[in-house]
């Protein structure tokens, strides 16, 4: 049976904890969904669980761990990109995305725009700018990416389920 999956690159340790606190605080204050801090490598992959797991394993064996850098805020009139931290398009990140696209035969309509969302929802730009100001305007965060996490993304964000994680080499 086919389902929809996404590949996430996620921080760990203190970086994870700090970002999760921000996401939880914003979701409580604005009554929006809470979710795991992540940078989406590929979004909405359709396939059987077995096929997607095999391809993700192949990808993890072909991508070396790397440093991911988040720098600066962004926001859009898009539910899942309401307020986010921009991910620097390093050679390693762009190569990981290119390899994932090739392995999954993935041809999205839009360019890869790596980011780590802090808030989901439909909020006015005034509210988003106020949040950015309250968070301190500058966010420069680095974290090592050494795993690709495969999530089943059916339903609302709180229903998304980790299927498996794959260690990068």
Secondary structure, 3 states (H helix, E strand, C coil): CEEEEEEEECCCHHHHHHHHHHHHHHHHHHCCCCCCCCEEEEEEEEEEHHHHHHHHHHHHHCCCCEEEEEEEEEECCCHHHCEEEEECCCHHHHHHHHHHHHHCCCCCCCCCCCEEEEECCCCCHHHHHHHHHHHCCCCEEEEEECEEEEEECCCCHHHCEEEEEEECC
